[in-house]
Amino acid sequence: MDAYQVLVAVAALIIAYGLVSGSRAGRYITAPMVFTVAGAGLATFGFGGNGGVAQNEIVNEAMRLLAEFGLAILLFTDAARINPSHLRKNDLLPTRMLLAGLPGTALLGFAIAFLLFPDAQWWALGLIALILAPTDAALAQSAIANPKMPERISQTLNVESGLNDGLVLPPILIVLGIAAGHGNENGIAATVAAHLILGPLAGIVIGYGGGWLVRRAVHAREMTPLFQRLSAPALAIIAYAGAEAISGNGFIAAFVAGGMLPLTLHRYNPAQRLEDFAEAEASILTSALFFLFGALILPLGAPLWDMAALLYAILSLTVIRMLPVALSLAGAGLSTATTGLLAWFGPRGIASVLYLLIVIQSLGGETPDRIVSVVSLTVLISIFVHGISAAPLAALYLRQARGGKQDG
């Protein structure tokens, strides 16, 4: 499957799904479901080739750029859309979930992987736990974007999903460096320094400087709304490339650059243009990535699935996610219903897919089958389980809220 076929297929699917996206069916059949199934269908009927062809497609230059720039743009737009003031509100719910729930999820995921996959190397178990730690709020948008949903809930989930993929990047890349044979003490120290110093530095300079230039041009009426929107992916790619040029981490740079924009643009029109991008053009990007997940990743993972992978996938979406989050929210004064809602809506999506692509590109044929099988199956189940349950659970929660059991 070449880039031309992917583009045509995604374009056709956007029109086809768009025609029913606002109907009752669109509340339960989400876009990620449709694009994933379509990609898998094309692969099944020979358009995606067999596993070997899929492997070649993943590691070629086009797929590498799509994965790397796609993740950079998504990290950038996630950070740019976060309202900094929200981190200081609502009992610091996002902070609790990120600083306690996220590490707890990774550690519990590693422990359960150690029990279920005793023959796997420790770094493979670590990568499984870390890759499946970040969440994807897009898979539960029918609930989060519900106008009746309290802002406290929707913003908390958006902030958590926007930040957690960036926070797990350094440990993923460090473990990946060890797995690739760069695990000597000096190499690890250099990797940590590059991730935590050079990457953020590039992001600060490019994000703040780019935001300042955009704001200045808009105030001078020298920049059109179209190019205000296009500045989002452009700055993301520049931040990524700039960090890589100085041996920093491009993904962290893109995330930090996006976080700089609210400091320079505040909540003026340019900031709204960037939010418009995140809701429009970025949706095309995520749709293409879900399509490629179905066409390229599932054919690699499906032959490797077994009962151990299925058990881990189920635990990953329930106990491994929900228990640490519930513990992180203890003492926050939330009702059981609110805690359960925040803990359940931790779907695994684009970030996990892109991190898996990065692992495959880095390790090539040495990628452990267990990583591919567990991550692909967990994401596939999450796409359907969280997508189908989002609207009904949101409706149930709101009915309880009308009965006086609401926190937000």
GIWO-V847223 format. One record per residue. N is the residue number from 0. RES is the residue in three letters. SS is DSSP state (helix for helix, strand for strand, loop for the rest). BURIAL is 1 if it has 16 or more other ideal C-beta (glycine too) atoms within 10 Angstrom, else 0. D_CENTER is the distance of its C-alpha to the mean C-alpha in Angstrom with 1 decimal. Layout:
N|RES|SS|BURIAL|D_CENTER / N|RES|SS|BURIAL|D_CENTER
This chain:
0|MET|loop|1|24.2 / 1|ASP|loop|0|24.3 / 2|ALA|helix|0|22.3 / 3|TYR|helix|0|25.0 / 4|GLN|helix|0|24.7 / 5|VAL|helix|1|20.9 / 6|LEU|helix|0|21.5 / 7|VAL|helix|0|24.4 / 8|ALA|helix|1|22.7 / 9|VAL|helix|1|19.6 / 10|ALA|helix|0|22.1 / 11|ALA|helix|0|24.3 / 12|LEU|helix|1|21.6 / 13|ILE|helix|1|20.5 / 14|ILE|helix|0|24.2 / 15|ALA|helix|0|24.8 / 16|TYR|helix|1|22.0 / 17|GLY|helix|0|22.6 / 18|LEU|loop|0|26.2 / 19|VAL|loop|0|25.3 / 20|SER|loop|0|22.1 / 21|GLY|loop|0|24.3 / 22|SER|loop|0|26.4 / 23|ARG|helix|0|26.5 / 24|ALA|helix|0|25.0 / 25|GLY|helix|1|21.9 / 26|ARG|helix|1|21.2 / 27|TYR|helix|0|20.9 / 28|ILE|loop|1|20.0 / 29|THR|loop|1|16.6 / 30|ALA|helix|1|15.5 / 31|PRO|helix|1|12.9 / 32|MET|helix|1|15.9 / 33|VAL|helix|1|18.2 / 34|PHE|helix|1|16.4 / 35|THR|helix|1|15.6 / 36|VAL|helix|1|19.2 / 37|ALA|helix|1|20.6 / 38|GLY|helix|1|19.1 / 39|ALA|helix|1|20.4 / 40|GLY|helix|0|23.7 / 41|LEU|helix|1|24.3 / 42|ALA|helix|1|23.7 / 43|THR|helix|0|26.1 / 44|PHE|loop|0|28.7 / 45|GLY|loop|0|28.7 / 46|PHE|loop|0|26.7 / 47|GLY|loop|1|24.1 / 48|GLY|loop|1|26.7 / 49|ASN|loop|0|26.8 / 50|GLY|helix|1|24.7 / 51|GLY|helix|0|26.4 / 52|VAL|helix|0|25.8 / 53|ALA|helix|1|22.1 / 54|GLN|helix|1|22.0 / 55|ASN|helix|0|23.9 / 56|GLU|helix|1|21.6 / 57|ILE|helix|1|18.5 / 58|VAL|helix|0|20.4 / 59|ASN|loop|0|22.2 / 60|GLU|helix|0|21.8 / 61|ALA|helix|0|20.3 / 62|MET|helix|1|17.4 / 63|ARG|helix|0|16.9 / 64|LEU|helix|0|16.9 / 65|LEU|helix|1|14.5 / 66|ALA|helix|1|11.9 / 67|GLU|helix|1|12.7 / 68|PHE|helix|1|13.3 / 69|GLY|helix|1|10.5 / 70|LEU|helix|1|7.9 / 71|ALA|helix|1|10.6 / 72|ILE|helix|1|11.0 / 73|LEU|helix|1|7.6 / 74|LEU|helix|1|7.8 / 75|PHE|helix|1|11.4 / 76|THR|helix|1|11.3 / 77|ASP|helix|1|9.1 / 78|ALA|helix|1|11.7 / 79|ALA|helix|1|14.5 / 80|ARG|loop|1|14.2 / 81|ILE|loop|1|14.6 / 82|ASN|loop|0|18.3 / 83|PRO|helix|0|19.5 / 84|SER|helix|0|22.3 / 85|HIS|helix|1|20.1 / 86|LEU|helix|1|19.5 / 87|ARG|helix|0|23.2 / 88|LYS|loop|0|23.7 / 89|ASN|helix|1|23.6 / 90|ASP|helix|0|24.6 / 91|LEU|helix|0|21.6 / 92|LEU|helix|1|19.5 / 93|PRO|helix|1|16.1 / 94|THR|helix|1|17.9 / 95|ARG|helix|1|19.1 / 96|MET|helix|1|15.8 / 97|LEU|helix|1|14.3 / 98|LEU|helix|0|17.5 / 99|ALA|helix|1|18.8 / 100|GLY|helix|1|16.5 / 101|LEU|helix|1|13.6 / 102|PRO|helix|1|16.4 / 103|GLY|helix|1|18.2 / 104|THR|helix|1|15.5 / 105|ALA|helix|1|15.3 / 106|LEU|helix|0|19.1 / 107|LEU|helix|1|19.8 / 108|GLY|helix|1|17.5 / 109|PHE|helix|1|19.5 / 110|ALA|helix|0|22.8 / 111|ILE|helix|1|22.4 / 112|ALA|helix|1|21.3 / 113|PHE|helix|0|24.4 / 114|LEU|helix|0|26.5 / 115|LEU|helix|1|25.3 / 116|PHE|loop|1|25.2 / 117|PRO|loop|0|28.2 / 118|ASP|loop|0|28.7 / 119|ALA|loop|1|25.4 / 120|GLN|loop|0|25.3 / 121|TRP|helix|0|23.9 / 122|TRP|helix|1|21.4 / 123|ALA|helix|1|20.0 / 124|LEU|helix|1|19.8 / 125|GLY|helix|1|18.0 / 126|LEU|helix|1|15.4 / 127|ILE|helix|1|14.9 / 128|ALA|helix|1|14.6 / 129|LEU|helix|1|12.2 / 130|ILE|helix|1|9.8 / 131|LEU|loop|1|9.8 / 132|ALA|loop|1|9.8 / 133|PRO|loop|1|6.4 / 134|THR|loop|1|5.9 / 135|ASP|loop|1|4.8 / 136|ALA|helix|1|8.0 / 137|ALA|helix|1|8.6 / 138|LEU|helix|1|10.0 / 139|ALA|helix|1|12.5 / 140|GLN|helix|1|13.5 / 141|SER|helix|1|17.0 / 142|ALA|helix|1|17.4 / 143|ILE|helix|1|15.6 / 144|ALA|loop|0|17.1 / 145|ASN|loop|1|20.5 / 146|PRO|loop|0|23.0 / 147|LYS|loop|0|24.8 / 148|MET|loop|1|22.0 / 149|PRO|loop|1|22.9 / 150|GLU|helix|0|21.1 / 151|ARG|helix|1|20.9 / 152|ILE|helix|1|18.7 / 153|SER|helix|1|16.4 / 154|GLN|helix|1|16.0 / 155|THR|helix|1|15.4 / 156|LEU|helix|1|12.5 / 157|ASN|helix|1|11.1 / 158|VAL|helix|1|11.9 / 159|GLU|helix|1|10.6 / 160|SER|helix|1|7.0 / 161|GLY|helix|1|7.6 / 162|LEU|helix|1|9.2 / 163|ASN|helix|1|8.2 / 164|ASP|helix|1|5.7 / 165|GLY|helix|1|8.8 / 166|LEU|helix|1|11.2 / 167|VAL|loop|1|10.7 / 168|LEU|helix|1|11.0 / 169|PRO|helix|1|14.8 / 170|PRO|helix|1|15.7 / 171|ILE|helix|1|13.8 / 172|LEU|helix|1|15.7 / 173|ILE|helix|1|18.8 / 174|VAL|helix|1|19.0 / 175|LEU|helix|1|18.3 / 176|GLY|helix|1|21.2 / 177|ILE|helix|1|23.4 / 178|ALA|helix|1|22.7 / 179|ALA|loop|0|23.7 / 180|GLY|loop|0|26.9 / 181|HIS|loop|0|26.4 / 182|GLY|loop|0|26.7 / 183|ASN|loop|0|30.0 / 184|GLU|helix|0|30.2 / 185|ASN|helix|0|30.6 / 186|GLY|helix|0|27.6 / 187|ILE|helix|0|25.3 / 188|ALA|helix|0|26.8 / 189|ALA|helix|0|26.3 / 190|THR|helix|1|22.6 / 191|VAL|helix|0|22.0 / 192|ALA|helix|0|24.1 / 193|ALA|helix|1|22.3 / 194|HIS|helix|1|18.8 / 195|LEU|helix|0|20.1 / 196|ILE|helix|0|22.8 / 197|LEU|helix|1|22.7 / 198|GLY|helix|1|19.0 / 199|PRO|helix|1|19.1 / 200|LEU|helix|1|22.6 / 201|ALA|helix|1|21.6 / 202|GLY|helix|1|18.9 / 203|ILE|helix|1|21.5 / 204|VAL|helix|1|24.2 / 205|ILE|helix|1|22.3 / 206|GLY|helix|1|20.3 / 207|TYR|helix|1|23.4 / 208|GLY|helix|0|25.8 / 209|GLY|helix|1|24.0 / 210|GLY|helix|1|23.6 / 211|TRP|helix|0|27.2 / 212|LEU|helix|0|28.4 / 213|VAL|helix|1|26.6 / 214|ARG|helix|1|28.1 / 215|ARG|helix|0|31.5 / 216|ALA|helix|1|31.5 / 217|VAL|helix|1|30.6 / 218|HIS|helix|0|33.3 / 219|ALA|loop|0|35.8 / 220|ARG|loop|0|34.8 / 221|GLU|loop|0|34.2 / 222|MET|loop|1|30.6 / 223|THR|loop|0|30.0 / 224|PRO|helix|0|27.2 / 225|LEU|helix|0|25.9 / 226|PHE|helix|0|25.5 / 227|GLN|helix|1|24.0 / 228|ARG|helix|1|21.1 / 229|LEU|helix|0|21.0 / 230|SER|helix|1|21.0 / 231|ALA|helix|1|17.3 / 232|PRO|helix|1|16.2 / 233|ALA|helix|0|19.5 / 234|LEU|helix|1|18.9 / 235|ALA|helix|1|15.4 / 236|ILE|helix|1|17.1 / 237|ILE|helix|1|20.2 / 238|ALA|helix|1|18.4 / 239|TYR|helix|1|16.7 / 240|ALA|helix|1|20.1 / 241|GLY|helix|1|22.1 / 242|ALA|helix|1|20.5 / 243|GLU|helix|1|20.8 / 244|ALA|helix|0|24.4 / 245|ILE|loop|0|25.3 / 246|SER|loop|0|23.7 / 247|GLY|loop|1|20.9 / 248|ASN|loop|1|17.1 / 249|GLY|helix|1|15.8 / 250|PHE|helix|1|12.1 / 251|ILE|helix|1|13.4 / 252|ALA|helix|1|15.9 / 253|ALA|helix|1|13.7 / 254|PHE|helix|1|11.9 / 255|VAL|helix|1|15.4 / 256|ALA|helix|1|16.9 / 257|GLY|helix|1|14.8 / 258|GLY|helix|1|15.9 / 259|MET|helix|1|19.5 / 260|LEU|helix|1|19.8 / 261|PRO|helix|1|20.6 / 262|LEU|helix|0|23.3 / 263|THR|helix|1|24.9 / 264|LEU|helix|1|24.4 / 265|HIS|loop|0|24.6 / 266|ARG|loop|0|24.3 / 267|TYR|loop|0|26.5 / 268|ASN|helix|0|26.2 / 269|PRO|helix|1|24.1 / 270|ALA|helix|1|21.3 / 271|GLN|helix|0|21.6 / 272|ARG|helix|1|21.5 / 273|LEU|helix|1|18.1 / 274|GLU|helix|1|16.8 / 275|ASP|helix|0|18.5 / 276|PHE|helix|1|16.6 / 277|ALA|helix|1|13.2 / 278|GLU|helix|0|14.7 / 279|ALA|loop|0|16.6 / 280|GLU|helix|0|16.1 / 281|ALA|helix|1|12.3 / 282|SER|helix|0|12.6 / 283|ILE|helix|0|14.7 / 284|LEU|helix|1|12.3 / 285|THR|helix|1|9.6 / 286|SER|helix|1|12.8 / 287|ALA|helix|1|14.0 / 288|LEU|helix|1|11.1 / 289|PHE|helix|1|11.5 / 290|PHE|helix|1|15.2 / 291|LEU|helix|1|15.0 / 292|PHE|helix|1|13.3 / 293|GLY|helix|1|16.3 / 294|ALA|helix|1|18.7 / 295|LEU|helix|1|18.0 / 296|ILE|helix|1|16.0 / 297|LEU|helix|1|17.8 / 298|PRO|helix|1|21.2 / 299|LEU|helix|1|20.5 / 300|GLY|helix|1|19.4 / 301|ALA|helix|1|21.7 / 302|PRO|loop|0|24.9 / 303|LEU|loop|1|23.6 / 304|TRP|loop|1|22.8 / 305|ASP|loop|0|25.3 / 306|MET|helix|0|26.0 / 307|ALA|helix|1|24.6 / 308|ALA|helix|1|21.1 / 309|LEU|helix|0|21.4 / 310|LEU|helix|0|22.5 / 311|TYR|helix|1|19.7 / 312|ALA|helix|1|17.1 / 313|ILE|helix|0|19.0 / 314|LEU|helix|1|19.3 / 315|SER|helix|1|15.6 / 316|LEU|helix|1|14.9 / 317|THR|loop|0|18.1 / 318|VAL|helix|0|20.0 / 319|ILE|helix|1|17.5 / 320|ARG|helix|1|15.1 / 321|MET|helix|1|17.9 / 322|LEU|helix|1|20.6 / 323|PRO|helix|1|19.1 / 324|VAL|helix|1|17.7 / 325|ALA|helix|1|21.1 / 326|LEU|helix|0|22.9 / 327|SER|helix|1|21.0 / 328|LEU|loop|1|22.1 / 329|ALA|loop|0|25.6 / 330|GLY|loop|0|28.2 / 331|ALA|loop|1|26.1 / 332|GLY|loop|0|28.5 / 333|LEU|loop|1|26.2 / 334|SER|loop|0|27.5 / 335|THR|helix|0|26.6 / 336|ALA|helix|1|25.1 / 337|THR|helix|1|22.8 / 338|THR|helix|1|21.7 / 339|GLY|helix|1|21.2 / 340|LEU|helix|1|19.1 / 341|LEU|helix|1|16.7 / 342|ALA|helix|1|16.7 / 343|TRP|helix|1|16.2 / 344|PHE|loop|1|13.4 / 345|GLY|loop|1|10.7 / 346|PRO|loop|1|9.4 / 347|ARG|loop|1|7.4 / 348|GLY|loop|1|5.8 / 349|ILE|helix|1|4.4 / 350|ALA|helix|1|3.0 / 351|SER|helix|1|6.2 / 352|VAL|helix|1|8.0 / 353|LEU|helix|1|7.9 / 354|TYR|helix|1|9.0 / 355|LEU|helix|1|11.5 / 356|LEU|helix|1|12.7 / 357|ILE|helix|1|13.3 / 358|VAL|helix|1|15.2 / 359|ILE|helix|1|17.2 / 360|GLN|helix|1|18.1 / 361|SER|helix|0|19.2 / 362|LEU|helix|1|21.2 / 363|GLY|helix|0|22.3 / 364|GLY|helix|0|24.8 / 365|GLU|helix|0|24.6 / 366|THR|loop|1|21.1 / 367|PRO|loop|1|22.0 / 368|ASP|helix|0|22.0 / 369|ARG|helix|1|20.8 / 370|ILE|helix|1|17.4 / 371|VAL|helix|1|17.0 / 372|SER|helix|1|18.6 / 373|VAL|helix|1|16.8 / 374|VAL|helix|1|13.2 / 375|SER|helix|1|14.1 / 376|LEU|helix|1|16.1 / 377|THR|helix|1|13.8 / 378|VAL|helix|1|11.0 / 379|LEU|helix|1|14.1 / 380|ILE|helix|1|15.6 / 381|SER|helix|1|12.7 / 382|ILE|helix|1|12.5 / 383|PHE|helix|1|16.2 / 384|VAL|helix|1|16.9 / 385|HIS|helix|1|14.5 / 386|GLY|helix|1|15.2 / 387|ILE|helix|1|18.9 / 388|SER|helix|1|19.2 / 389|ALA|helix|1|17.5 / 390|ALA|helix|1|20.6 / 391|PRO|helix|0|23.2 / 392|LEU|helix|1|21.9 / 393|ALA|helix|1|21.5 / 394|ALA|helix|0|25.0 / 395|LEU|helix|0|26.3 / 396|TYR|helix|1|24.9 / 397|LEU|helix|1|26.5 / 398|ARG|helix|0|29.7 / 399|GLN|helix|1|29.9 / 400|ALA|helix|1|29.2 / 401|ARG|helix|0|32.2 / 402|GLY|helix|0|34.2 / 403|GLY|helix|0|33.7 / 404|LYS|helix|0|31.0 / 405|GLN|loop|1|28.3 / 406|ASP|loop|1|27.1 / 407|GLY|loop|1|25.6
